[in-house]
């Protein structure tokens, strides 16, 4: 019993160290982070004016007032690199290791492959949120009238939601990376994964502003967990216990996708043995 | 060589080209989704916005196809592979642009041309030779302006090696801005992309002339035809910046 506990404790310490490593690794890219902040801010301004024109024509589109719509824009820019809501970043190295066979070494390590990469990705996300998330959001809040909550509780709920958003994003990217076991070159699936994340997360337009029917279906897909749900949590679209429902939706998708990742991984590792001959 | 190498993996090439087309196409899908709720955005109808989108995206697609690789210069400076190009008997700029030439970018260009073609067909008016020439000049000088921005961004990377993202703010960010009518934006922003970084000459000014609309800054009419001049000046400036950057380059090893 104490042995199991010890192993669990050691495990937590190990993955915490991996997460810290993921965090620290991204701290080193200072110029890149500054350049990213600049780009996110520019895009934030452009989208803000486009949304202002759209909400002028159609006030309360998707049930958002103008300030809420603009908050959605700047939140999207803040989470773009964190979740991430576009390119398949963060675990390119895993894809490369699968492609060149180094993955065989990783599988012999006394650590769980998926948990290892999840911990590393959470560390990366924390660094990106602080580096590339907070500043554009602050610029947006200074330049425009945003609907940010004043109470601490919605912010706390949002933070939980953001962690779940990163987890769902990771689970999806992990699945994309695993396709390299079969395709060798997974850059094609990575492109498709990035496109799906851009479109179905609400990054281009809030999913509530999608045409009815289509919008309702899209809001049930896992990608909704990556921006639409965290944004709605921050904007106070869920009241009381409904917040827990929204977080549960995200947690449910995270659990399902991580489990699928595990199944695919065990199928893939059987293939590695064959390849290793 | 890079064309042949990418065509070797045909399935992968097709997926990447389609992905490239779909990726840029999503921007237009967003506009379509917006127009499912509205008839006009900033006073412009869907075919007019499609013209702005198609013209800017085609110009960017052309520049990206020919010169898009120069944005990887920072990576070359970091890992020292730029030095290899310096000793070869060919202009460094041509080598940087041609190395890993990505034919898949044809996807973005094709998608942009489809939207542009639809917009031109949907807009009313006859096709006098003058209008055809205006469209052609708009696309070529637009591509040259974007190409100059790509090059300026690359020259900047001689100093700030991992700042490739800054360039994206002006190329892809500029493209995102130019696809909406100028009436949507604050006057100061429109002034910025007219006088400081003259992206407005990529499509706004010539397209407003085609559509018979006044530009929001109230500039005299002949300014609409300055696209080629602006493009030439920008390319000259970009060439100077590139040469200054290359001359000041110190290899990472030294």
Interface residues (C-beta under 8 A of the other chain):
Chain A: X29 X31 X32 X34 X35 X36 X38 X39 X42 X43 X45 X46 X47 X49 X50 X52 X53 X54 X57 X58 X61 X185 X187 X188 X191 X192 X194 X195 X198 X199 X204 X205 X209 X210 X211
Chain B: X9 X11 X12 X15 X16 X19 X20 X22 X23 X26 X27 X29 X30 X33 X34 X36 X37 X38 X39 X40 X41 X42 X160 X161 X162 X163 X164 X165 X166 X168 X169 X173 X176 X177 X180 X183 X184 X185 X186 X189
